[in-house]
Amino acid sequence: MNMLTPALLYFDAVAQEGTLTEAATKLHVSASAISRQINKLETSLGMPLFHRHARGVELTEAGRLLLAYVRRAEAEGAAVREELLVSMQRKTRTLRVACAEGFARVWVPSAIAGLSRQHDDVEFHLDVVSSSEGTRRVAEGEADVAVVFSLGPQAKVTVEHSTPTPVAFALVSPDHQLAAEQTTTLKDLCRYKLAVTAPGSSQRELFDLAMQIEGLTPSITLQSDHINPVIQFARSGVGVSLVGGLSLDRRDREELVTVHLDHPVLRQRHGQIQTMTGRTQPAILTAFVDALIDALELLA
């Protein structure tokens, strides 16, 4: 059941599909019916919602504002329906979580486990995505909460909590030459084979920028979209892995050596808990945000 009015449903479909014809096919109605509803909506608001052109339509600024309202209304409606089902049928509630890969090993699973101990009627759908994708999903109502890395202010979402997450450590095996040091530098790292995350990650972006500023060329032996291979590279003893502290679990900390790495550029990253702006949060989502913050404090 969708709680939006027909006019808003048609508007949403046109905004997603880009043409009246494709929106009509998606909704199984005529294009003329959609056109009439859009025209009525624009007349009632006193402003155009779309720019019309030969290939289809594009949202005006007013259209983008209305689409943001529709996304919030859809999220609110889904939350209300779920709360009603929970109260009437004791239905399991679902939280949709989007998180960056660096948080998926420890922080987010720890928070999920903590909340699960207190609530038997909650299930989690966890998608590991890029930070930009996590923010987009929350902004557009496709996820209830995102746990992501950020390199600057966020305008499209509400930041529930933010904490510094610097790219702070060179990770090595106990028998590696660097293991005897407490700190190291970017120049020192260039002496060793390195494992880093792949281009596109916040960690790699900062690392490349810092190396460029210092005029250095690292010897990158392994780059990966996932943090596990990067950490395993350090465990092998072949070289050095670049990591943030929140990516390391207990076994990593017991079996490997973290050597502090400090550079101003590497301190520019924050970990953020993000939710949709303007949405009234269900109580269970508020509880999960609190669990995320509690898990972070324990890890710290």
N, C-alpha and C positions, 0 to 999 in steps of 0.2 A: 504494500500500500504506500503510495506517494502522497504526501500531505501538501504539495504545491498545487496552486491553481493551474487550470489548463493553459492559461496564457504564459505563466512562468515555466511550465513544462516545455511548451513549444519554444519559448525563448532560449531555454537551456539547450535544447536539442540543436537549434540553429547555431548557437554559439559553439557547440562542440563539433558539428559536422561541417560548418562553413558554407552550406547552401541549403535553400529551402527544400530542394528535391531530395537530398540525402537525409535531411531531418524527417521529411514526410515518409520516406522508406523505413527509417528506423522506428517511427511511431505508428506506422500502418494507418496513416491518415492522408488526406489530399494536401498538396502543396498550397492550394487556395485557402484551405481551412487554417493552415499555419499562418499564411500571409495576413488573413483577416485578424487573427488573434494578436499578431505582432503589431499591426497597424493600430488596433484598439489600445494596446499597451503603450505605444508611443504617444498616442493622442492623450491618454489619461495622464501620462507623465509630463507631456508638453515638450518633449525633446526626442530626437532620433536615438535609437539604440544601435543601429548598424549603419555603416557606410556600404551602399550598394555599388557593385561593379559587375563587369561581364562574367567574371569567374565565380562570383558568389558574393559573400558579405564579410565585413570585418567589424568588430565591435568599436563603437565610439567610446570616449572616456566615460560617458554616462552608462553605456552598456557594460563596461568593465566593472563599474561600481555595482550595478545591478547583479551581475554574475557573481560577484563576491558575496552579496546578500543571499543569493540562491544557494551557494555552497554552504553558507552557515545555516540556512533554513533546512537544507537536506540533512546536515549533520545533527541539528537539533531534533528534527523529526525522527531520525533513526534512533537517537538516544531515548526519546520519549517512548517510541514503540517498544524498544527493548526493556525499558523500565516497567512498562505496563505488563509485558509478557512475564518478566521476572516476578512481579507482584502477584499475577494471576496464576501462573503455571510453574513458578520456581524454575524458570528457564535459565540455562547457563548464559552468562553475559560474555561478550567478546570484546577484547581490546586489540586494536590494530596498531602495531608498533613498527615504526621505520627507524633503523639505526645504522650508523656508519660502521664499517667492518671493524674498526679499532675498538669499538665498545661492545661488540657482539661476543667476545670471548669471555668477559668477566662482569663488567658493570651491569649491563642490561639483564643477563641471565640471573645475576645475584638478586636484583630487584624483583624479577618475576618470581623467583623462588620465595623471597620474603613475603610478597603479597599472597602467593598461593597457600602459604602456611595459615594465613588468616581468613581466606575466602575459598570455599570449595566450589563456588558457582561462577568462577571466572576462567575463561580460556584466553590464550594469547595467540595472535597471529603475528609472528615476527619476520619482517623482511629486511635483509641486509642489503643496503643500497648506498649510493654515493650520498654525501652530505647535501648536495644541492637537490638531489631527487627526494631525499627525506623531507627537506623544507617544502618543496613543491607539493608533496602528497598531503602534508598537514594543511598548507594554505588552501588547497582545493578540496579538503574534506575526505581524501582517500585514506588517511591515517589519522588515528586519534592523537598520537604523540610521536615526536621524532627526537632521537638522541643523536646529535650530529656534531661535527667540528665546524667552527665558524672563524673566519678571518676578519670579520667586521660586523657592524650593526645590521640588524635584520628588520625590514620594514613590513614584510607580508605576514608575519606570524608573531605570536606572543612568546617571549622568552621567559619561561617559568623559573629557570635557574641557569646560571652561567659560571663556569669555573675555568681557571687557566689550565690548559693541557699542552704544555710545551713539548716539542720534540727533544727530549731531555737526556736520552741515554744512548751510549754505544753498548750493545749487548754482546758479550763474548763468553766462550767456554772458560772454565777455571785454568786450563793449561795454555791459554792464549797469551801472547806477549803483553797485550794491553791489560790483562786482568790484574796485574800488580799495581796499576795506576788508579788513583781516585778520580782524576779528571783527565780530559783529553781535549784536543782542539780539532777544528775542521782540517787544518793542515796535517795534523798527525794521522787523521783518518785516511788521508790520501796515500798513506804508506801501505794500506791493507786492502784486501779484497772486501767489497761491501755488498750487503744485501739491503735493499730499500723497497718501499712500496712503489707501485707503477705511477707514471705520469697521470695527473688528474686528481690524485689524492692531496689533501691539504699538507700532509707531512712531506710529500715529494716536492710540492710547490715551494714550501719554505726552504727545504734543503737545497734545491737548485738555485733559489734566489741567494741564499747565504754563500754558496760556493761561487756564484757569479760575482757577488760583491767582493769576495776575497781574492778573486782571480785564480781560483783553484780548479783542477780537473780531477775528480775522483775516479777510482777504478771500480766501476759497478759491475759486479759479477752476476748478481741476481736481482731482478725486479719482478714484483708479483702484485696482482690485484688483491691478494689475500695475505693477512699478517702471519698465518701459521708457517708458510714456507720461509718467510723472512726470519722468524724466530728459530726454526729448525736449522737454518744456515749457521746461526751462531752456535747452536748445540753441536754441530758437526766439528767445530774447531777450525774450519777452513778460513774463516774471516770474521768480520764484524757486521752486526746488524744494527740498523738505526730504528729505535722504537720510542714510543711514549709510555709512561709508567702504567697507564690504565689498560694497556694491552697485555700486561703480564699477569699470569695466574700464579698461584702459590708454588707450583712445581718449577716454573720458570725462575722465580726468585730464589728458590733453594738450590737449583742445579746450575744456574748461570750467574755471571757477574755483570752488574750494571756499572758502567763507568760514566760519570757525569759529563755531559757535553753542554756547554753554554755558549750562546751567541745571541745577540739582540733579536735577530730575525726569527730564530727558532722559538722565541718566547711569545710570538704574536698570535698564537692559536688558542681558542677557547672551546671547551665542550659545552654544548647547550641542550637544554630540555625545552622543546618547542611545542606549542599547541595552537589551535586555530584562533585567530583574533576575533573577538566578538561572540564567541560561542559560550553558552552556559554549560559548564562542565558537569557531566554526570558525577555523582559522588565517587564511583569506583575509579574514574579517571583521576580525580584529585588524589585519591588514596595511592594510586600507582605513581603519580608524580612525587608524592611524599616518600614512597618506597625507593624511588630512584635516587632521591637526595640522600636518604639514609644509607643506601648501599654505597654511594660515593664517599660519604664520610667514613664508613668502615674501611673502605679500600685505601683511603688517604692515610 
